[in-house]
Amino acid sequence: MSQALLDDLLREPCLLQIFRKEDIEFFEYVFTAKGYNIRNYVAHAFYIPQDYGMIEATLVFLCILRLTMFSPKSKTITANMK
């Protein structure tokens, strides 16, 4: 099984067929070292309860909302992503 960093996954050209460039940049800002790096802090348990603030919660919530706005434009895209 090969591993891919989130940074690498967010740079995949196929994502531009589903998400706007601004959305991908926002995901990078929220979840990678280019911004808040929330994914890393949560995944590695670096946050203590006090670190889970309104800003972090709002950013993650906004990402979830952005994810729910999109669906693959065709079956071809879905097949290529598997």
HTML snippet that shows the backbone in 3Dmol.js (N, CA, C, O; Angstrom):
<script src="https://3Dmol.org/build/3Dmol-min.js"></script>
<div id="view" style="width:600px;height:400px;position:relative"></div>
<script>
const pdb = `
ATOM      1  N   MET A   1       0.840  -1.178   0.000  1.00  0.00           N
ATOM      2  CA  MET A   1       0.000   0.000   0.000  1.00  0.00           C
ATOM      3  C   MET A   1       0.885   1.242   0.000  1.00  0.00           C
ATOM      4  O   MET A   1       1.776   1.367   0.840  1.00  0.00           O
ATOM      5  N   SER A   2       0.653   2.136  -0.912  1.00  0.00           N
ATOM      6  CA  SER A   2       1.452   3.356  -0.969  1.00  0.00           C
ATOM      7  C   SER A   2       0.769   4.464  -0.172  1.00  0.00           C
ATOM      8  O   SER A   2      -0.451   4.482  -0.010  1.00  0.00           O
ATOM      9  N   GLN A   3       1.576   5.364   0.307  1.00  0.00           N
ATOM     10  CA  GLN A   3       1.059   6.473   1.089  1.00  0.00           C
ATOM     11  C   GLN A   3       1.215   7.762   0.297  1.00  0.00           C
ATOM     12  O   GLN A   3       2.150   7.916  -0.490  1.00  0.00           O
ATOM     13  N   ALA A   4       0.297   8.672   0.515  1.00  0.00           N
ATOM     14  CA  ALA A   4       0.379   9.990  -0.114  1.00  0.00           C
ATOM     15  C   ALA A   4       0.085  11.042   0.945  1.00  0.00           C
ATOM     16  O   ALA A   4      -0.814  10.881   1.771  1.00  0.00           O
ATOM     17  N   LEU A   5       0.846  12.106   0.906  1.00  0.00           N
ATOM     18  CA  LEU A   5       0.610  13.210   1.828  1.00  0.00           C
ATOM     19  C   LEU A   5      -0.608  14.006   1.367  1.00  0.00           C
ATOM     20  O   LEU A   5      -0.921  14.047   0.177  1.00  0.00           O
ATOM     21  N   LEU A   6      -1.279  14.628   2.308  1.00  0.00           N
ATOM     22  CA  LEU A   6      -2.441  15.438   1.958  1.00  0.00           C
ATOM     23  C   LEU A   6      -2.055  16.545   0.982  1.00  0.00           C
ATOM     24  O   LEU A   6      -2.819  16.870   0.073  1.00  0.00           O
ATOM     25  N   ASP A   7      -0.880  17.119   1.168  1.00  0.00           N
ATOM     26  CA  ASP A   7      -0.393  18.153   0.234  1.00  0.00           C
ATOM     27  C   ASP A   7      -0.369  17.615  -1.199  1.00  0.00           C
ATOM     28  O   ASP A   7      -0.791  18.291  -2.138  1.00  0.00           O
ATOM     29  N   ASP A   8       0.133  16.385  -1.346  1.00  0.00           N
ATOM     30  CA  ASP A   8       0.212  15.780  -2.675  1.00  0.00           C
ATOM     31  C   ASP A   8      -1.175  15.503  -3.236  1.00  0.00           C
ATOM     32  O   ASP A   8      -1.428  15.740  -4.417  1.00  0.00           O
ATOM     33  N   LEU A   9      -2.061  15.009  -2.407  1.00  0.00           N
ATOM     34  CA  LEU A   9      -3.422  14.712  -2.862  1.00  0.00           C
ATOM     35  C   LEU A   9      -4.149  15.977  -3.311  1.00  0.00           C
ATOM     36  O   LEU A   9      -4.890  15.956  -4.293  1.00  0.00           O
ATOM     37  N   LEU A  10      -3.937  17.068  -2.595  1.00  0.00           N
ATOM     38  CA  LEU A  10      -4.607  18.319  -2.956  1.00  0.00           C
ATOM     39  C   LEU A  10      -4.037  18.943  -4.234  1.00  0.00           C
ATOM     40  O   LEU A  10      -4.649  19.841  -4.813  1.00  0.00           O
ATOM     41  N   ARG A  11      -2.875  18.472  -4.670  1.00  0.00           N
ATOM     42  CA  ARG A  11      -2.284  18.972  -5.917  1.00  0.00           C
ATOM     43  C   ARG A  11      -2.652  18.107  -7.126  1.00  0.00           C
ATOM     44  O   ARG A  11      -2.239  18.408  -8.245  1.00  0.00           O
ATOM     45  N   GLU A  12      -3.411  17.053  -6.915  1.00  0.00           N
ATOM     46  CA  GLU A  12      -3.816  16.183  -8.024  1.00  0.00           C
ATOM     47  C   GLU A  12      -4.671  16.965  -9.024  1.00  0.00           C
ATOM     48  O   GLU A  12      -5.644  17.609  -8.632  1.00  0.00           O
ATOM     49  N   PRO A  13      -4.320  16.914 -10.299  1.00  0.00           N
ATOM     50  CA  PRO A  13      -5.068  17.672 -11.312  1.00  0.00           C
ATOM     51  C   PRO A  13      -6.553  17.290 -11.384  1.00  0.00           C
ATOM     52  O   PRO A  13      -7.386  18.134 -11.716  1.00  0.00           O
ATOM     53  N   CYS A  14      -6.892  16.043 -11.082  1.00  0.00           N
ATOM     54  CA  CYS A  14      -8.292  15.623 -11.177  1.00  0.00           C
ATOM     55  C   CYS A  14      -9.191  16.382 -10.200  1.00  0.00           C
ATOM     56  O   CYS A  14     -10.396  16.486 -10.430  1.00  0.00           O
ATOM     57  N   LEU A  15      -8.628  16.910  -9.124  1.00  0.00           N
ATOM     58  CA  LEU A  15      -9.445  17.667  -8.174  1.00  0.00           C
ATOM     59  C   LEU A  15     -10.009  18.942  -8.793  1.00  0.00           C
ATOM     60  O   LEU A  15     -11.079  19.409  -8.403  1.00  0.00           O
ATOM     61  N   LEU A  16      -9.292  19.494  -9.747  1.00  0.00           N
ATOM     62  CA  LEU A  16      -9.765  20.720 -10.403  1.00  0.00           C
ATOM     63  C   LEU A  16     -10.999  20.465 -11.261  1.00  0.00           C
ATOM     64  O   LEU A  16     -11.680  21.407 -11.668  1.00  0.00           O
ATOM     65  N   GLN A  17     -11.288  19.206 -11.535  1.00  0.00           N
ATOM     66  CA  GLN A  17     -12.503  18.864 -12.268  1.00  0.00           C
ATOM     67  C   GLN A  17     -13.718  18.855 -11.334  1.00  0.00           C
ATOM     68  O   GLN A  17     -14.861  18.882 -11.790  1.00  0.00           O
ATOM     69  N   ILE A  18     -13.459  18.816 -10.039  1.00  0.00           N
ATOM     70  CA  ILE A  18     -14.541  18.727  -9.060  1.00  0.00           C
ATOM     71  C   ILE A  18     -14.637  19.995  -8.217  1.00  0.00           C
ATOM     72  O   ILE A  18     -15.733  20.500  -7.973  1.00  0.00           O
ATOM     73  N   PHE A  19     -13.493  20.506  -7.773  1.00  0.00           N
ATOM     74  CA  PHE A  19     -13.457  21.663  -6.889  1.00  0.00           C
ATOM     75  C   PHE A  19     -12.867  22.875  -7.600  1.00  0.00           C
ATOM     76  O   PHE A  19     -12.073  22.743  -8.530  1.00  0.00           O
ATOM     77  N   ARG A  20     -13.267  24.046  -7.148  1.00  0.00           N
ATOM     78  CA  ARG A  20     -12.646  25.273  -7.637  1.00  0.00           C
ATOM     79  C   ARG A  20     -11.254  25.392  -7.033  1.00  0.00           C
ATOM     80  O   ARG A  20     -10.981  24.832  -5.971  1.00  0.00           O
ATOM     81  N   LYS A  21     -10.385  26.115  -7.705  1.00  0.00           N
ATOM     82  CA  LYS A  21      -9.020  26.326  -7.206  1.00  0.00           C
ATOM     83  C   LYS A  21      -9.057  26.964  -5.820  1.00  0.00           C
ATOM     84  O   LYS A  21      -8.260  26.617  -4.950  1.00  0.00           O
ATOM     85  N   GLU A  22      -9.982  27.894  -5.620  1.00  0.00           N
ATOM     86  CA  GLU A  22     -10.107  28.574  -4.323  1.00  0.00           C
ATOM     87  C   GLU A  22     -10.470  27.590  -3.210  1.00  0.00           C
ATOM     88  O   GLU A  22     -10.015  27.740  -2.076  1.00  0.00           O
ATOM     89  N   ASP A  23     -11.283  26.591  -3.530  1.00  0.00           N
ATOM     90  CA  ASP A  23     -11.660  25.598  -2.523  1.00  0.00           C
ATOM     91  C   ASP A  23     -10.460  24.745  -2.134  1.00  0.00           C
ATOM     92  O   ASP A  23     -10.231  24.481  -0.954  1.00  0.00           O
ATOM     93  N   ILE A  24      -9.704  24.320  -3.125  1.00  0.00           N
ATOM     94  CA  ILE A  24      -8.508  23.512  -2.848  1.00  0.00           C
ATOM     95  C   ILE A  24      -7.518  24.316  -2.013  1.00  0.00           C
ATOM     96  O   ILE A  24      -6.918  23.783  -1.079  1.00  0.00           O
ATOM     97  N   GLU A  25      -7.345  25.578  -2.339  1.00  0.00           N
ATOM     98  CA  GLU A  25      -6.451  26.436  -1.553  1.00  0.00           C
ATOM     99  C   GLU A  25      -6.960  26.587  -0.124  1.00  0.00           C
ATOM    100  O   GLU A  25      -6.166  26.626   0.816  1.00  0.00           O
ATOM    101  N   PHE A  26      -8.267  26.670   0.045  1.00  0.00           N
ATOM    102  CA  PHE A  26      -8.834  26.770   1.390  1.00  0.00           C
ATOM    103  C   PHE A  26      -8.589  25.482   2.174  1.00  0.00           C
ATOM    104  O   PHE A  26      -8.238  25.536   3.352  1.00  0.00           O
ATOM    105  N   PHE A  27      -8.772  24.321   1.531  1.00  0.00           N
ATOM    106  CA  PHE A  27      -8.483  23.040   2.188  1.00  0.00           C
ATOM    107  C   PHE A  27      -7.013  22.984   2.612  1.00  0.00           C
ATOM    108  O   PHE A  27      -6.694  22.531   3.711  1.00  0.00           O
ATOM    109  N   GLU A  28      -6.124  23.447   1.732  1.00  0.00           N
ATOM    110  CA  GLU A  28      -4.695  23.484   2.071  1.00  0.00           C
ATOM    111  C   GLU A  28      -4.448  24.388   3.278  1.00  0.00           C
ATOM    112  O   GLU A  28      -3.688  24.036   4.181  1.00  0.00           O
ATOM    113  N   TYR A  29      -5.091  25.546   3.286  1.00  0.00           N
ATOM    114  CA  TYR A  29      -4.913  26.514   4.374  1.00  0.00           C
ATOM    115  C   TYR A  29      -5.385  25.940   5.710  1.00  0.00           C
ATOM    116  O   TYR A  29      -4.754  26.166   6.742  1.00  0.00           O
ATOM    117  N   VAL A  30      -6.472  25.213   5.690  1.00  0.00           N
ATOM    118  CA  VAL A  30      -7.034  24.679   6.932  1.00  0.00           C
ATOM    119  C   VAL A  30      -6.281  23.434   7.402  1.00  0.00           C
ATOM    120  O   VAL A  30      -6.003  23.299   8.594  1.00  0.00           O
ATOM    121  N   PHE A  31      -5.948  22.527   6.488  1.00  0.00           N
ATOM    122  CA  PHE A  31      -5.489  21.198   6.886  1.00  0.00           C
ATOM    123  C   PHE A  31      -4.001  20.930   6.717  1.00  0.00           C
ATOM    124  O   PHE A  31      -3.528  19.889   7.174  1.00  0.00           O
ATOM    125  N   THR A  32      -3.237  21.822   6.080  1.00  0.00           N
ATOM    126  CA  THR A  32      -1.814  21.542   5.872  1.00  0.00           C
ATOM    127  C   THR A  32      -0.936  22.597   6.548  1.00  0.00           C
ATOM    128  O   THR A  32      -1.426  23.571   7.119  1.00  0.00           O
ATOM    129  N   ALA A  33       0.370  22.370   6.466  1.00  0.00           N
ATOM    130  CA  ALA A  33       1.335  23.286   7.086  1.00  0.00           C
ATOM    131  C   ALA A  33       1.365  24.654   6.412  1.00  0.00           C
ATOM    132  O   ALA A  33       2.021  25.569   6.909  1.00  0.00           O
ATOM    133  N   LYS A  34       0.666  24.807   5.292  1.00  0.00           N
ATOM    134  CA  LYS A  34       0.587  26.113   4.632  1.00  0.00           C
ATOM    135  C   LYS A  34      -0.350  27.048   5.381  1.00  0.00           C
ATOM    136  O   LYS A  34      -0.475  28.220   5.025  1.00  0.00           O
ATOM    137  N   GLY A  35      -1.000  26.543   6.402  1.00  0.00           N
ATOM    138  CA  GLY A  35      -1.948  27.343   7.165  1.00  0.00           C
ATOM    139  C   GLY A  35      -2.057  26.832   8.596  1.00  0.00           C
ATOM    140  O   GLY A  35      -1.062  26.748   9.315  1.00  0.00           O
ATOM    141  N   TYR A  36      -3.277  26.492   8.999  1.00  0.00           N
ATOM    142  CA  TYR A  36      -3.534  26.064  10.372  1.00  0.00           C
ATOM    143  C   TYR A  36      -3.031  24.664  10.691  1.00  0.00           C
ATOM    144  O   TYR A  36      -2.768  24.366  11.856  1.00  0.00           O
ATOM    145  N   ASN A  37      -2.888  23.794   9.697  1.00  0.00           N
ATOM    146  CA  ASN A  37      -2.363  22.436   9.888  1.00  0.00           C
ATOM    147  C   ASN A  37      -3.220  21.605  10.855  1.00  0.00           C
ATOM    148  O   ASN A  37      -2.697  20.776  11.600  1.00  0.00           O
ATOM    149  N   ILE A  38      -4.510  21.829  10.837  1.00  0.00           N
ATOM    150  CA  ILE A  38      -5.420  21.163  11.769  1.00  0.00           C
ATOM    151  C   ILE A  38      -5.355  19.649  11.622  1.00  0.00           C
ATOM    152  O   ILE A  38      -5.391  18.941  12.629  1.00  0.00           O
ATOM    153  N   ARG A  39      -5.262  19.132  10.409  1.00  0.00           N
ATOM    154  CA  ARG A  39      -5.206  17.688  10.208  1.00  0.00           C
ATOM    155  C   ARG A  39      -4.063  17.063  10.994  1.00  0.00           C
ATOM    156  O   ARG A  39      -4.248  16.049  11.667  1.00  0.00           O
ATOM    157  N   ASN A  40      -2.893  17.662  10.909  1.00  0.00           N
ATOM    158  CA  ASN A  40      -1.717  17.129  11.596  1.00  0.00           C
ATOM    159  C   ASN A  40      -1.887  17.185  13.119  1.00  0.00           C
ATOM    160  O   ASN A  40      -1.596  16.214  13.817  1.00  0.00           O
ATOM    161  N   TYR A  41      -2.352  18.311  13.617  1.00  0.00           N
ATOM    162  CA  TYR A  41      -2.493  18.452  15.063  1.00  0.00           C
ATOM    163  C   TYR A  41      -3.523  17.482  15.644  1.00  0.00           C
ATOM    164  O   TYR A  41      -3.320  16.937  16.729  1.00  0.00           O
ATOM    165  N   VAL A  42      -4.613  17.269  14.932  1.00  0.00           N
ATOM    166  CA  VAL A  42      -5.642  16.342  15.407  1.00  0.00           C
ATOM    167  C   VAL A  42      -5.170  14.896  15.250  1.00  0.00           C
ATOM    168  O   VAL A  42      -5.304  14.095  16.176  1.00  0.00           O
ATOM    169  N   ALA A  43      -4.624  14.564  14.093  1.00  0.00           N
ATOM    170  CA  ALA A  43      -4.214  13.186  13.808  1.00  0.00           C
ATOM    171  C   ALA A  43      -3.126  12.692  14.760  1.00  0.00           C
ATOM    172  O   ALA A  43      -3.085  11.508  15.093  1.00  0.00           O
ATOM    173  N   HIS A  44      -2.256  13.583  15.194  1.00  0.00           N
ATOM    174  CA  HIS A  44      -1.153  13.192  16.062  1.00  0.00           C
ATOM    175  C   HIS A  44      -1.364  13.582  17.523  1.00  0.00           C
ATOM    176  O   HIS A  44      -0.444  13.517  18.337  1.00  0.00           O
ATOM    177  N   ALA A  45      -2.587  13.987  17.835  1.00  0.00           N
ATOM    178  CA  ALA A  45      -2.979  14.325  19.210  1.00  0.00           C
ATOM    179  C   ALA A  45      -2.096  15.409  19.824  1.00  0.00           C
ATOM    180  O   ALA A  45      -1.757  15.346  21.005  1.00  0.00           O
ATOM    181  N   PHE A  46      -1.725  16.404  19.017  1.00  0.00           N
ATOM    182  CA  PHE A  46      -0.937  17.519  19.530  1.00  0.00           C
ATOM    183  C   PHE A  46      -1.804  18.569  20.214  1.00  0.00           C
ATOM    184  O   PHE A  46      -1.318  19.346  21.036  1.00  0.00           O
ATOM    185  N   TYR A  47      -3.087  18.589  19.873  1.00  0.00           N
ATOM    186  CA  TYR A  47      -3.996  19.549  20.495  1.00  0.00           C
ATOM    187  C   TYR A  47      -4.406  19.069  21.882  1.00  0.00           C
ATOM    188  O   TYR A  47      -4.669  17.886  22.097  1.00  0.00           O
ATOM    189  N   ILE A  48      -4.452  20.002  22.803  1.00  0.00           N
ATOM    190  CA  ILE A  48      -5.077  19.730  24.103  1.00  0.00           C
ATOM    191  C   ILE A  48      -6.496  20.309  23.999  1.00  0.00           C
ATOM    192  O   ILE A  48      -6.765  21.094  23.090  1.00  0.00           O
ATOM    193  N   PRO A  49      -7.395  19.945  24.897  1.00  0.00           N
ATOM    194  CA  PRO A  49      -8.778  20.408  24.763  1.00  0.00           C
ATOM    195  C   PRO A  49      -8.925  21.916  24.566  1.00  0.00           C
ATOM    196  O   PRO A  49      -9.827  22.348  23.848  1.00  0.00           O
ATOM    197  N   GLN A  50      -8.085  22.706  25.168  1.00  0.00           N
ATOM    198  CA  GLN A  50      -8.184  24.165  25.035  1.00  0.00           C
ATOM    199  C   GLN A  50      -7.844  24.647  23.623  1.00  0.00           C
ATOM    200  O   GLN A  50      -8.224  25.754  23.242  1.00  0.00           O
ATOM    201  N   ASP A  51      -7.133  23.827  22.846  1.00  0.00           N
ATOM    202  CA  ASP A  51      -6.758  24.201  21.484  1.00  0.00           C
ATOM    203  C   ASP A  51      -7.911  24.095  20.498  1.00  0.00           C
ATOM    204  O   ASP A  51      -7.859  24.667  19.409  1.00  0.00           O
ATOM    205  N   TYR A  52      -8.947  23.367  20.881  1.00  0.00           N
ATOM    206  CA  TYR A  52     -10.107  23.215  19.998  1.00  0.00           C
ATOM    207  C   TYR A  52     -11.017  24.431  20.186  1.00  0.00           C
ATOM    208  O   TYR A  52     -11.997  24.384  20.930  1.00  0.00           O
ATOM    209  N   GLY A  53     -10.675  25.502  19.505  1.00  0.00           N
ATOM    210  CA  GLY A  53     -11.405  26.750  19.665  1.00  0.00           C
ATOM    211  C   GLY A  53     -12.426  26.981  18.573  1.00  0.00           C
ATOM    212  O   GLY A  53     -12.610  26.155  17.680  1.00  0.00           O
ATOM    213  N   MET A  54     -13.076  28.109  18.663  1.00  0.00           N
ATOM    214  CA  MET A  54     -14.119  28.484  17.704  1.00  0.00           C
ATOM    215  C   MET A  54     -13.547  28.655  16.296  1.00  0.00           C
ATOM    216  O   MET A  54     -14.202  28.307  15.314  1.00  0.00           O
ATOM    217  N   ILE A  55     -12.341  29.183  16.196  1.00  0.00           N
ATOM    218  CA  ILE A  55     -11.742  29.388  14.870  1.00  0.00           C
ATOM    219  C   ILE A  55     -11.513  28.050  14.180  1.00  0.00           C
ATOM    220  O   ILE A  55     -11.903  27.874  13.026  1.00  0.00           O
ATOM    221  N   GLU A  56     -10.886  27.109  14.874  1.00  0.00           N
ATOM    222  CA  GLU A  56     -10.619  25.798  14.282  1.00  0.00           C
ATOM    223  C   GLU A  56     -11.915  25.081  13.915  1.00  0.00           C
ATOM    224  O   GLU A  56     -12.022  24.484  12.843  1.00  0.00           O
ATOM    225  N   ALA A  57     -12.888  25.143  14.805  1.00  0.00           N
ATOM    226  CA  ALA A  57     -14.174  24.499  14.537  1.00  0.00           C
ATOM    227  C   ALA A  57     -14.870  25.123  13.333  1.00  0.00           C
ATOM    228  O   ALA A  57     -15.448  24.410  12.513  1.00  0.00           O
ATOM    229  N   THR A  58     -14.819  26.430  13.223  1.00  0.00           N
ATOM    230  CA  THR A  58     -15.458  27.127  12.105  1.00  0.00           C
ATOM    231  C   THR A  58     -14.768  26.786  10.787  1.00  0.00           C
ATOM    232  O   THR A  58     -15.436  26.558   9.778  1.00  0.00           O
ATOM    233  N   LEU A  59     -13.439  26.750  10.791  1.00  0.00           N
ATOM    234  CA  LEU A  59     -12.709  26.405   9.567  1.00  0.00           C
ATOM    235  C   LEU A  59     -13.047  24.993   9.084  1.00  0.00           C
ATOM    236  O   LEU A  59     -13.282  24.777   7.894  1.00  0.00           O
ATOM    237  N   VAL A  60     -13.070  24.042  10.006  1.00  0.00           N
ATOM    238  CA  VAL A  60     -13.416  22.661   9.629  1.00  0.00           C
ATOM    239  C   VAL A  60     -14.858  22.599   9.144  1.00  0.00           C
ATOM    240  O   VAL A  60     -15.151  21.920   8.160  1.00  0.00           O
ATOM    241  N   PHE A  61     -15.752  23.295   9.816  1.00  0.00           N
ATOM    242  CA  PHE A  61     -17.160  23.314   9.404  1.00  0.00           C
ATOM    243  C   PHE A  61     -17.306  23.895   7.998  1.00  0.00           C
ATOM    244  O   PHE A  61     -18.070  23.373   7.186  1.00  0.00           O
ATOM    245  N   LEU A  62     -16.581  24.966   7.713  1.00  0.00           N
ATOM    246  CA  LEU A  62     -16.634  25.558   6.377  1.00  0.00           C
ATOM    247  C   LEU A  62     -16.107  24.594   5.316  1.00  0.00           C
ATOM    248  O   LEU A  62     -16.630  24.550   4.202  1.00  0.00           O
ATOM    249  N   CYS A  63     -15.079  23.827   5.655  1.00  0.00           N
ATOM    250  CA  CYS A  63     -14.581  22.817   4.718  1.00  0.00           C
ATOM    251  C   CYS A  63     -15.642  21.745   4.466  1.00  0.00           C
ATOM    252  O   CYS A  63     -15.843  21.317   3.330  1.00  0.00           O
ATOM    253  N   ILE A  64     -16.303  21.327   5.508  1.00  0.00           N
ATOM    254  CA  ILE A  64     -17.364  20.324   5.348  1.00  0.00           C
ATOM    255  C   ILE A  64     -18.468  20.878   4.456  1.00  0.00           C
ATOM    256  O   ILE A  64     -18.965  20.178   3.575  1.00  0.00           O
ATOM    257  N   LEU A  65     -18.849  22.122   4.679  1.00  0.00           N
ATOM    258  CA  LEU A  65     -19.875  22.732   3.826  1.00  0.00           C
ATOM    259  C   LEU A  65     -19.422  22.780   2.367  1.00  0.00           C
ATOM    260  O   LEU A  65     -20.210  22.507   1.461  1.00  0.00           O
ATOM    261  N   ARG A  66     -18.173  23.122   2.144  1.00  0.00           N
ATOM    262  CA  ARG A  66     -17.662  23.166   0.771  1.00  0.00           C
ATOM    263  C   ARG A  66     -17.670  21.784   0.145  1.00  0.00           C
ATOM    264  O   ARG A  66     -17.967  21.651  -1.042  1.00  0.00           O
ATOM    265  N   LEU A  67     -17.354  20.761   0.911  1.00  0.00           N
ATOM    266  CA  LEU A  67     -17.374  19.390   0.386  1.00  0.00           C
ATOM    267  C   LEU A  67     -18.785  18.954   0.005  1.00  0.00           C
ATOM    268  O   LEU A  67     -18.959  18.209  -0.960  1.00  0.00           O
ATOM    269  N   THR A  68     -19.774  19.397   0.734  1.00  0.00           N
ATOM    270  CA  THR A  68     -21.146  18.982   0.438  1.00  0.00           C
ATOM    271  C   THR A  68     -21.725  19.704  -0.770  1.00  0.00           C
ATOM    272  O   THR A  68     -22.760  19.286  -1.288  1.00  0.00           O
ATOM    273  N   MET A  69     -21.099  20.759  -1.226  1.00  0.00           N
ATOM    274  CA  MET A  69     -21.599  21.521  -2.368  1.00  0.00           C
ATOM    275  C   MET A  69     -21.276  20.841  -3.696  1.00  0.00           C
ATOM    276  O   MET A  69     -21.872  21.182  -4.718  1.00  0.00           O
ATOM    277  N   PHE A  70     -20.361  19.904  -3.701  1.00  0.00           N
ATOM    278  CA  PHE A  70     -19.852  19.357  -4.950  1.00  0.00           C
ATOM    279  C   PHE A  70     -20.189  17.890  -5.107  1.00  0.00           C
ATOM    280  O   PHE A  70     -20.274  17.133  -4.140  1.00  0.00           O
ATOM    281  N   SER A  71     -20.375  17.521  -6.353  1.00  0.00           N
ATOM    282  CA  SER A  71     -20.521  16.115  -6.719  1.00  0.00           C
ATOM    283  C   SER A  71     -19.799  15.931  -8.047  1.00  0.00           C
ATOM    284  O   SER A  71     -19.678  16.878  -8.824  1.00  0.00           O
ATOM    285  N   PRO A  72     -19.324  14.729  -8.310  1.00  0.00           N
ATOM    286  CA  PRO A  72     -18.623  14.501  -9.583  1.00  0.00           C
ATOM    287  C   PRO A  72     -19.500  14.883 -10.765  1.00  0.00           C
ATOM    288  O   PRO A  72     -20.705  14.631 -10.766  1.00  0.00           O
ATOM    289  N   LYS A  73     -18.882  15.496 -11.772  1.00  0.00           N
ATOM    290  CA  LYS A  73     -19.619  15.972 -12.938  1.00  0.00           C
ATOM    291  C   LYS A  73     -19.990  14.855 -13.896  1.00  0.00           C
ATOM    292  O   LYS A  73     -20.929  14.992 -14.680  1.00  0.00           O
ATOM    293  N   SER A  74     -19.255  13.750 -13.838  1.00  0.00           N
ATOM    294  CA  SER A  74     -19.566  12.635 -14.721  1.00  0.00           C
ATOM    295  C   SER A  74     -19.098  11.333 -14.100  1.00  0.00           C
ATOM    296  O   SER A  74     -18.341  11.326 -13.129  1.00  0.00           O
ATOM    297  N   LYS A  75     -19.560  10.234 -14.672  1.00  0.00           N
ATOM    298  CA  LYS A  75     -19.137   8.922 -14.183  1.00  0.00           C
ATOM    299  C   LYS A  75     -17.666   8.680 -14.501  1.00  0.00           C
ATOM    300  O   LYS A  75     -17.005   7.920 -13.793  1.00  0.00           O
ATOM    301  N   THR A  76     -17.148   9.302 -15.536  1.00  0.00           N
ATOM    302  CA  THR A  76     -15.758   9.153 -15.912  1.00  0.00           C
ATOM    303  C   THR A  76     -14.841   9.654 -14.796  1.00  0.00           C
ATOM    304  O   THR A  76     -13.842   9.013 -14.470  1.00  0.00           O
ATOM    305  N   ILE A  77     -15.180  10.780 -14.225  1.00  0.00           N
ATOM    306  CA  ILE A  77     -14.381  11.335 -13.135  1.00  0.00           C
ATOM    307  C   ILE A  77     -14.387  10.373 -11.952  1.00  0.00           C
ATOM    308  O   ILE A  77     -13.337  10.094 -11.373  1.00  0.00           O
ATOM    309  N   THR A  78     -15.544   9.874 -11.598  1.00  0.00           N
ATOM    310  CA  THR A  78     -15.653   8.929 -10.485  1.00  0.00           C
ATOM    311  C   THR A  78     -14.840   7.692 -10.751  1.00  0.00           C
ATOM    312  O   THR A  78     -14.169   7.200  -9.843  1.00  0.00           O
ATOM    313  N   ALA A  79     -14.871   7.163 -11.967  1.00  0.00           N
ATOM    314  CA  ALA A  79     -14.109   5.967 -12.307  1.00  0.00           C
ATOM    315  C   ALA A  79     -12.623   6.229 -12.244  1.00  0.00           C
ATOM    316  O   ALA A  79     -11.864   5.353 -11.827  1.00  0.00           O
ATOM    317  N   ASN A  80     -12.182   7.415 -12.649  1.00  0.00           N
ATOM    318  CA  ASN A  80     -10.757   7.741 -12.620  1.00  0.00           C
ATOM    319  C   ASN A  80     -10.227   7.920 -11.206  1.00  0.00           C
ATOM    320  O   ASN A  80      -9.026   7.782 -10.974  1.00  0.00           O
ATOM    321  N   MET A  81     -11.090   8.220 -10.275  1.00  0.00           N
ATOM    322  CA  MET A  81     -10.658   8.469  -8.897  1.00  0.00           C
ATOM    323  C   MET A  81     -10.520   7.169  -8.101  1.00  0.00           C
ATOM    324  O   MET A  81      -9.931   7.188  -7.020  1.00  0.00           O
ATOM    325  N   LYS A  82     -11.028   6.071  -8.582  1.00  0.00           N
ATOM    326  CA  LYS A  82     -10.963   4.787  -7.848  1.00  0.00           C
ATOM    327  C   LYS A  82      -9.607   4.157  -7.976  1.00  0.00           C
ATOM    328  O   LYS A  82      -9.372   3.081  -7.427  1.00  0.00           O
TER     329      LYS A  82
END
`;
const viewer = $3Dmol.createViewer("view");
viewer.addModel(pdb, "pdb");
viewer.setStyle({}, {cartoon: {color: "spectrum"}});
viewer.zoomTo();
viewer.render();
</script>
